[in-house]
Every structure is written in structure tokens, then in C-alpha cells.
Amino acid sequence: MIYTILLVTAVILSILIIFFILMQQGKGDASGMFGGGSSGAVFGASGAGNFITKLTTFLVFLFFLNCLGLAYLAKSNVTQESLIINSETSKVGDDANTSTKSIDNKKNISDIEIPD
């Protein structure tokens, strides 16, 4: 349940981050993607850019924490009944059995006769 909430939050945060990055005004550009460079805006001429930059930084920080939470939950949700873990363990066990059998079947090096 909480994993699903964090996953949906990650998607929403990523969309918001992309939107606010596109909204920011470039250094040499006269306007951002939307709205133009009007100085009569709510935040003033440079206030909107500063606000959007801080908001984007905050959203990226939340996204980072969200991803850490998702990674922690994903790691703790791995069980011993996982198909990947079981298949890897059985392969290791099979390899160990065949390698010990091949060691038992080999002759001692002193028993090998070298032809002249």
C-alpha cells in the first residue's frame, strides 16, 4: 500500500519537476516557456524566477527522499520465496555438486603415465 503511494508520488513529482524546469527563464532568453517575461507579474520581474528556482529545488529534494523510501521498501519486500533468488541458489548448488564429482573422478597426477 505505502509502496504504491510512494510510486504515484514519484510520478507526480517527476512531472512537476519537468514542468517547473520548463517554466524557468533562461539566462539569455527574454521569456520562459509559458507566460513571457512580464515584469508586472505577481512576483515582480525577478521574483518569479527566484520562486520557481526554489520550488524546483524543493521538489527535487522531495523526489530524492521519495526515491530513497522506494528503494528501502523494495529491498525489504524481497522474500526468500522470490523466483530469482531460488533459481540462483539452485544453480549454485548444481554447480557445486558437479564440481565435486569432477574432482573425485580425476586421477592423481602421480598416477598419470607419460609416454616417451
Secondary structure, DSSP 8 states (H G I E B T S, - for coil): -HHHHHHHHHHHHHHHHHHHHHHS--SS-SS-SSSTT-TTSTT-TTHHHHHHHHHHHHHHHHHHHHHHHHHHHHHHT--TT-HHHHHHHHHHHHHHHHHHHHHHHS--GGG-----
